[in-house]
Amino acid sequence: MSYLVLARKWRPQNFEQIVGQEHVTTTLRNAIRTKRTAHAYIFAGARGVGKTTTARILAKALNCAQGPTETPCNQCTSCLEITGSRSMDVLEIDGASNRGIDQIRDLRENVKYTPTQGKYKVYIIDEVHMLTKEAFNALLKTLEEPPAHVVFVFATTEVHKVPITILSRCQRFDFRRIQLNQIVSHLKKMLSGEEVKAEDECLYIVAKKAEGSMRDSISLMDQLIAFSGNSIKADDARQVLGLVDEEMYFKALELVRAHDKPGILSLIDQVAVGGYDLQEFILGWLAHLRKLLLIAAGSGRTAAGEMTPDEQEKFTQQAQGLDDRDILRMANILIDAEATMKRSSQARLILEMACLRLCNLDSTVRLEEVIKLLDQGGDDPEKEEPPAPALKPPQQAKLNVSPIKEEPAEYTAPPQPLSRDFESLWQSLITAVQERHMTAGTCLASARPVGVSDGNLILSFGPQANFHKKSLEDKAYQELIQEETFKLWGQKLKVVCQVEKGQASQTPQVKETPQRLSRQDEIDRRKSEVMESPQLKSFMDAVDGEVV
Ligand SMILES: [Zn+2]
């Protein structure tokens, strides 16, 4: 049995038999029934999804002796001739090999003649995007005033290459990739008709490999029948198609998650010794990660179209406790490795390196989550824990850092890093002064503390805060503050006020951007402070995480 026989024998002969393109066939059938067919159609979509098959059935429907009818009889001379590619009224033209202006001129000549037998002349131009610019222009003239008896069907895998002038004169149909389960059930029907037995898993393997193309899946099935005869096992399918068992990917990922380097290296050995293509192995692994992502991202419906129910169950299990960000980082490493492999003869080394990198990967912890945890203080069991990092459960971390505070609005210069001790003393000072004298406290709060030097507490003021600065220079306020600094620092500090330069001409209306910058600076400063903090380091050690 050859592919040709199998494919030809099972080629759809009416609209109902076309799999997975109901949105196209229903519209076409309605158009035929209501006699509203167009003069030009464009069928866009991936290869092997039924574009030319649909075009031929449309031709039959229009030219059937009982037609135009949405259900061509497949028995009249016209139907039989179209099925046998002998019809004078249906011309199939390969756009790739007839792409020049001369061929299109011939076509335009031909268009003038009325059909010999049927009611329509149907021109099916495959891969129409291959036509030259001149050829398209010549075609356009015919499309502008098509004779009543002519129907064009343009099929293309690259519709974006078809000029808009052509597209605008066509009714467009976008053919979809055929869903996995639709391909599987079609293959099943076909095989039972051929009295070939095949394991279900084998059909899924073939359908997956075909990536939504019915023609490819039939062609692969044909190879398998040639290889194993009338009883096909899933292992045969993997062997013929050079595929790695999905089980291997489940195992590989578990090894990576367990940081099991010897384990993953021996798995690669198994793959290499098994004679599998290592690049295919990576691509298969990426496909595996993609499925995990679908599950992790909650896209169950997409997943259902691409997996067996058993698989879906297994993927759901593996996706548990796996963060989508971790999956993406793993995928990035594999994508890099695959790209490098193309340029190198050291495929195995590259795969091994990639796997070791995967093993070294720590779980993703968002900085925001860390800050939140630090702010909460990890020792309070009542408080909500951040989401658990994927690779290891977090352990209790006792941390405490003061929360980010909005800077007073007047100030635009980036703050200097100050020690946490100083900052907390400064906050205590403001509170203490405010308790004794509200205005003095407010003035103090509007300042940016620069530091303590030679018995002076140096404060910086923006140009807008001149009033506050002047107030603080008042002797009564000075004394009050000195008393409070004595309690906090153990020495009486004299308040020395500075004015920040460069913003004097600033008007309130244009202040917004610098303020935001200042806020951003504060966040950056806080971030670097957090990154440096020993608490974070011990926390990261505890959860085995890294900051991204
Ligand atoms: Zn017929």
Residues whose N, C-alpha, C, O or C-beta is under 5 A from the ligand:
A	BS01	ZN	C64 A65 P72 C73 N74 Q75 C76 C79
